Amino acid sequence: AGAAPAVGARQRPERRATILVVEDDDAVRELMVVALRGHGHLVREAADGDRAMAMLEDSAAHDDLLCIDGILPGAPSTAIIERYRITRPGHPILVCSGNLGTPQLQALVQDERLPFLPKPFTPEELAAKVDELLVPFTGH
């Protein structure tokens, strides 16, 4: 008999998702990218807000989820979130941050119930939250 599947493996999306990770801390971004790729996702990454905005203008790219830090150099998180909503309507957004920074971002998270994962988080917590948000898009 083959090995039993790992606990929770059934809940992992079977279709690989493309995730845009926007995080200015190189070490944190690397951990996030490794965790998400380890769960079978394709990951695009940006180290600042301006790069993220440029990546959202790429009409050939189809991000399934935006995972974004609350405070970034360059374009602010709120502007990136707004642009993402226009270019990828209905797709999930996850704010991964130790600080919500601005009243505008606080309002998005609190009033609009934008999913929020407070730092510090483990790679497993990140992967589980992303998988949970992707369920409506993968059907699993």
PyMOL commands that set and color helices and strands:
alter all, ss='L'
color gray80, all
select helices_A, chain A and resi 9-11+26-38+49-56+77-87+103-110+123-138
alter helices_A, ss='H'
color red, helices_A
select strands_A, chain A and resi 18-22+42-46+65-68+93-97+116-118
alter strands_A, ss='S'
color yellow, strands_A
deselect
rebuild
show_as cartoon
